[in-house]
């Protein structure tokens, strides 16, 4: 994977446990956004809508019009949302849980505990939900989508974990604190490889057939790499 040249820039200190809201797309008909931030929604619904989103909710939007369709109450301080097989999985940061919610806004299921920290990012693939834990120690755990109760730690000591993506037979994890991109084999996570991204601050990541895009916060750039 080709890497850009080094850029002399300091690595910033991680000073806050707050996250920006993550948005997930449903099956072409809905957009889901988590509302938290100190108990106040980050989305203000149009005056003509009957939907009244409160704190700690998932707002269901019409993908074509952007109009709110419903608001589903979830756990405390929801953040990352991942869509898989008709279910939107919501990571509740403060509660240390992940919670299934029907993507059509018909309600949410019971939250799943056993998460060994505060979840900050997630991705779905290969029959599992992969959840990145930001605090206290930084980990990656795997939850089987068919059973919803098997929480397995597959990667530890990732205190700067930022984002997860799945594709090209692997789980990819950006770590802005270590300036690394970690690749795990999706079928055998013990097969791991770490790519160094010096002074880049890698954050967001997306994977498509034959290519990977990494947002490098400290460089102010998105870098494309070929596997």
C-alpha positions in Angstrom: 0.0 0.0 0.0 1.8 3.2 -1.1 2.2 5.8 1.6 2.8 9.6 1.2 6.0 11.2 2.3 6.4 12.3 5.9 5.0 15.6 7.0 6.5 17.4 10.0 3.5 17.8 12.2 3.0 17.1 15.9 0.7 14.3 17.1 -2.2 16.0 19.0 -3.1 14.9 22.5 -6.4 13.2 23.0 -8.2 15.5 25.4 -11.8 14.5 25.2 -13.9 11.4 25.2 -16.7 13.0 23.2 -17.3 11.8 19.7 -18.9 13.3 16.6 -22.2 11.7 15.6 -22.0 8.8 13.1 -24.6 8.3 10.4 -25.5 5.0 8.7 -27.5 4.3 5.6 -30.3 1.7 5.6 -31.5 -0.2 2.5 -31.9 2.8 0.3 -34.9 4.2 2.2 -33.7 5.5 5.5 -30.8 7.4 7.0 -30.2 7.0 10.7 -28.4 9.5 13.0 -27.6 9.2 16.7 -28.6 12.1 18.9 -26.6 12.7 22.1 -24.1 15.4 23.0 -24.8 16.3 26.6 -28.5 15.5 26.3 -29.3 17.8 23.4 -30.1 16.7 19.8 -27.6 17.7 17.2 -30.3 17.7 14.6 -33.2 20.2 14.6 -36.3 18.8 12.9 -38.3 21.1 10.5 -41.1 22.9 12.2 -43.8 21.1 10.2 -42.7 17.5 11.3 -44.5 15.6 14.0 -41.3 13.8 15.0 -39.8 15.2 18.2 -36.3 13.7 18.6 -35.1 13.9 22.2 -31.7 13.0 23.7 -30.3 9.5 23.5 -32.3 8.6 20.3 -31.7 7.4 16.8 -33.4 9.6 14.3 -34.8 7.9 11.2 -34.7 10.1 8.1 -36.1 9.6 4.6 -33.1 9.1 2.4 -34.8 10.8 -0.6 -36.2 13.9 1.1 -34.2 14.2 4.3 -37.4 14.4 6.3 -37.5 12.8 9.7 -39.7 9.7 9.9 -39.3 8.5 13.4 -37.1 8.7 16.5 -36.2 5.6 18.5 -35.0 5.8 22.0 -31.7 3.9 22.7 -29.1 3.9 25.5 -27.1 6.7 26.9 -24.8 8.8 24.7 -25.3 6.9 21.3 -22.6 7.4 18.7 -21.6 5.0 15.9 -24.3 3.2 13.9 -23.7 0.2 11.7 -26.3 -1.3 9.3 -26.5 -5.1 8.8 -29.3 -7.3 7.6 -32.1 -4.9 8.3 -30.8 -3.9 11.7 -29.1 -0.7 12.7 -26.6 -1.4 15.5 -26.1 1.6 17.8 -23.1 1.9 20.0 -24.1 3.5 23.4 -20.9 5.1 24.6 -21.8 5.8 28.2 -23.7 2.6 28.8 -20.9 0.4 27.2 -23.5 -1.4 25.1 -24.5 -2.0 21.5 -28.2 -2.0 20.7 -30.2 -3.3 17.7 -32.8 -1.0 16.2 -35.0 -1.8 13.3 -33.8 0.3 10.3 -37.4 1.2 9.4 -37.8 2.9 12.8 -40.2 0.4 14.3 -38.3 0.3 17.6 -35.2 -1.0 19.2 -34.2 -4.2 21.0 -32.6 -4.7 24.3 -29.0 -3.5 24.5 -26.2 -6.0 24.6 -23.8 -5.7 27.4 -20.4 -7.4 28.0 -18.6 -4.7 26.1 -15.2 -4.1 27.9 -15.2 -0.4 27.5 -16.8 2.6 25.7 -17.6 1.7 22.1 -16.7 4.5 19.6 -16.8 2.8 16.2 -18.2 -0.3 14.5 -18.5 -2.2 11.2 -20.4 -5.3 10.1 -19.1 -8.2 8.0 -18.5 -11.9 7.8 -21.4 -12.6 10.1 -20.2 -10.4 12.9 -20.4 -6.9 14.3 -16.9 -5.6 15.0 -16.8 -2.9 17.7 -13.9 -0.6 18.5 -13.4 0.3 22.2 -11.9 3.6 22.8 -11.7 3.6 26.6 -10.2 2.6 28.9 -7.5 0.6 27.0 -8.5 0.4 23.4 -9.7 -3.0 22.0 -11.5 -4.6 19.1 -14.3 -7.0 19.9 -16.4 -9.3 17.7 -20.1 -10.0 18.3 -21.7 -12.9 16.3 -24.8 -11.5 14.5 -26.6 -14.8 14.7 -26.4 -15.2 18.5 -25.9 -11.6 19.7 -24.2 -12.9 22.8 -20.7 -13.9 21.9 -18.3 -11.0 22.7 -14.8 -12.0 21.7 -11.7 -9.7 22.0 -9.7 -10.0 18.8 -7.3 -7.1 19.2 -6.0 -5.3 22.3 -3.8 -2.3 23.1 -5.4 0.1 20.5 -5.9 3.1 22.7 -6.0 5.4 19.7 -8.5 3.5 17.6 -10.7 5.7 15.4 -12.5 3.8 12.7 -13.1 0.3 11.3 -13.9 -0.8 7.8 -14.3 -4.3 6.3 -13.4 -5.4 2.8 -10.8 -7.2 0.7 -11.0 -10.2 3.1 -9.9 -8.1 6.1 -10.9 -5.9 9.0 -9.0 -2.5 8.8 -8.5 -0.3 11.9 -7.1 3.2 11.9 -5.2 4.3 15.0 -4.5 8.1 15.2 -2.5 7.8 18.3 0.0 5.2 17.0 -0.3 6.5 13.4 -1.0 3.0 12.1 -3.4 1.1 10.0 -3.9 -2.4 11.3 -5.1 -5.2 9.0 -6.7 -8.4 10.4 -7.7 -11.4 8.4 -11.6 -11.4 8.6 -11.6 -15.2 8.9 -8.6 -15.5 11.3 -8.1 -12.3 13.2 -4.9 -13.7 14.7 -3.3 -13.0 11.3 -2.4 -9.4 11.7 -0.3 -6.8 9.9 0.4 -3.2 11.0 1.2 -0.5 8.4 3.0 2.6 9.7 1.6 6.0 8.7 4.1 8.4 10.3 2.7 11.8 11.5 -0.5 11.2 9.6 -3.2 11.0 12.3 -5.3 8.3 10.4 -9.0 8.6 11.2 -11.8 7.7 8.8 -11.4 4.7 6.4 -13.4 3.1 3.6 -12.7 0.0 1.6 -13.8 -0.8 -2.0 -12.7 -3.7 -4.3 -9.0 -3.2 -4.9 -8.6 0.0 -3.0 -8.5 1.6 0.5 -9.1 5.2 1.4 -7.7 6.6 4.6 -8.4 10.1 6.0 -5.2 11.5 7.4 -6.2 14.2 9.9 -2.7 15.7 10.4 -2.0 16.0 6.7 -5.4 17.2 5.8 -5.7 14.6 3.0 -7.4 11.5 1.9 -4.9 8.9 0.7 -5.8 6.0 -1.6 -3.8 2.8 -1.3 -4.0 -0.4 -3.4 -3.8 -3.7 -1.5 
